[in-house]
């Protein structure tokens, strides 16, 4: 038995952008609920997005992730959105296990759609 490759693309940027979108949505929901979001959390997601577009260096990405991680742990992971943002900015974000663990069914479906669009060239 064999598998036939029907299409191939580097989906890391697509997965990263998707994670940033989800993190920003979760952070915005916290703010809508009256929670003051630590600026380091937002900055981490912003730098990740810039890094995905080659507008931030690996060093800037690492520093932003470290700052975000410190801000998150200082709050004892009080908010799921903080932990999610920390995961998005980590190198583990594109790991299949991580994606399966942290995405619900609707989010997985949206990610699959984005990857299909990437393969279709949309």
C-alpha positions as CSV (number, residue, x, y, z in Angstrom):
1,X,0.0,0.0,0.0
2,X,1.3,3.5,-0.8
3,X,0.2,7.1,-0.6
4,X,0.1,9.4,-3.6
5,X,1.0,13.0,-3.0
6,X,-1.6,15.2,-4.6
7,X,-0.1,18.5,-3.4
8,X,2.6,19.9,-1.2
9,X,3.2,23.2,0.5
10,X,5.0,24.6,3.4
11,X,2.1,25.3,5.8
12,X,4.1,26.6,8.8
13,X,3.3,30.3,8.0
14,X,-0.4,29.4,7.4
15,X,-0.5,27.5,10.8
16,X,1.3,30.4,12.5
17,X,-1.0,33.1,11.1
18,X,-4.0,31.0,12.2
19,X,-2.6,30.7,15.7
20,X,-2.0,34.4,15.9
21,X,-5.6,35.0,14.7
22,X,-6.9,32.7,17.4
23,X,-4.7,34.2,20.1
24,X,-5.8,37.8,19.2
25,X,-9.4,36.7,19.2
26,X,-9.0,35.2,22.7
27,X,-7.2,38.3,24.0
28,X,-9.8,40.6,22.5
29,X,-12.5,38.5,24.3
30,X,-10.7,39.0,27.6
31,X,-10.6,42.7,27.0
32,X,-14.3,42.8,26.1
33,X,-14.9,41.1,29.5
34,X,-13.0,43.9,31.2
35,X,-9.7,42.2,31.7
36,X,-6.6,44.4,31.2
37,X,-4.3,42.3,28.9
38,X,-0.6,42.5,29.7
39,X,1.1,44.3,26.8
40,X,3.8,41.6,26.7
41,X,1.2,39.1,25.7
42,X,0.0,41.1,22.8
43,X,3.5,42.0,21.8
44,X,4.5,38.3,21.6
45,X,1.7,37.6,19.2
46,X,2.5,40.7,17.1
47,X,6.2,39.8,16.9
48,X,5.3,36.2,15.9
49,X,3.2,37.6,13.0
50,X,6.1,39.9,12.0
51,X,8.5,36.9,12.2
52,X,6.2,34.8,9.9
53,X,6.5,37.7,7.4
54,X,10.3,37.9,7.7
55,X,9.9,41.3,9.5
56,X,11.4,40.2,12.8
57,X,14.5,38.2,13.5
58,X,14.8,34.9,15.3
59,X,16.3,36.9,18.3
60,X,13.4,39.3,18.4
61,X,11.0,36.3,18.3
62,X,12.8,34.5,21.1
63,X,12.9,37.7,23.2
64,X,9.2,38.4,22.7
65,X,8.3,34.8,23.5
66,X,10.4,34.9,26.7
67,X,8.7,38.2,27.7
68,X,5.3,36.7,27.0
69,X,6.2,33.6,28.9
70,X,7.3,35.6,32.0
71,X,4.1,37.7,31.9
72,X,2.1,34.5,31.6
73,X,3.7,32.7,34.5
74,X,3.6,35.8,36.7
75,X,-0.2,35.4,36.4
76,X,-0.1,31.7,37.0
77,X,-1.7,31.0,33.7
78,X,-4.8,32.7,35.1
79,X,-6.3,33.1,31.6
80,X,-6.4,30.4,29.0
81,X,-5.8,33.1,26.4
82,X,-2.4,33.9,27.9
83,X,-1.3,30.2,27.8
84,X,-2.6,29.9,24.2
85,X,-0.6,33.0,23.2
86,X,2.5,31.5,24.7
87,X,1.9,28.2,22.8
88,X,1.4,30.2,19.5
89,X,4.7,32.0,19.9
90,X,6.6,28.8,20.7
91,X,8.4,26.6,18.2
92,X,6.1,23.7,19.2
93,X,3.0,25.4,17.7
94,X,3.2,23.6,14.4
95,X,3.6,20.2,16.1
96,X,0.7,17.9,15.3
97,X,0.2,16.9,18.9
98,X,0.1,20.5,20.0
99,X,-2.5,21.4,17.3
100,X,-4.6,18.4,18.2
101,X,-4.5,19.2,21.9
102,X,-5.3,22.9,21.8
103,X,-7.7,23.3,18.9
104,X,-11.4,22.4,19.1
105,X,-13.3,20.8,16.2
106,X,-14.4,24.0,14.6
107,X,-10.8,25.5,14.9
108,X,-9.3,22.3,13.3
109,X,-11.9,22.6,10.5
110,X,-10.9,26.3,9.9
111,X,-7.2,25.4,9.8
112,X,-7.8,22.5,7.4
113,X,-9.7,25.0,5.1
114,X,-6.8,27.4,5.2
115,X,-4.4,24.7,4.3
116,X,-6.6,23.5,1.5
117,X,-6.8,27.2,0.2
118,X,-3.0,27.3,0.4
119,X,-2.7,24.1,-1.7
120,X,-5.3,25.5,-4.2
121,X,-3.2,28.7,-4.5
122,X,-6.0,30.9,-3.1
